Amino acid sequence: MSNTFVDTMDDTDVMEMQDDLTPEEKADWFCSIEHDLRNPNRGKVHRPIEMFWQKLEDSVKKHYAGVSR
């Protein structure tokens, strides 16, 4: 196994890539970024599947809590 470092910036002209967006697309990206910066959950890991299964399990337990055996 080789530990070779490849600098991809040598092959990429970043300044050329920055102007590929239309003004509308730039405005959409700006609004999206601003929204993300205002998001109170920023930095927290969002785990929708785990949340779904936990809610489902809680609902099933609540439903069957009153069922007699």
ABEGO torsion letter per residue (X at the ends): XBBBBBBAAAABBAAAAAAABBAAAAAAAAAAAAAAAABAABGBBBBAAAAAAAAAAAAAAAAAAABBX
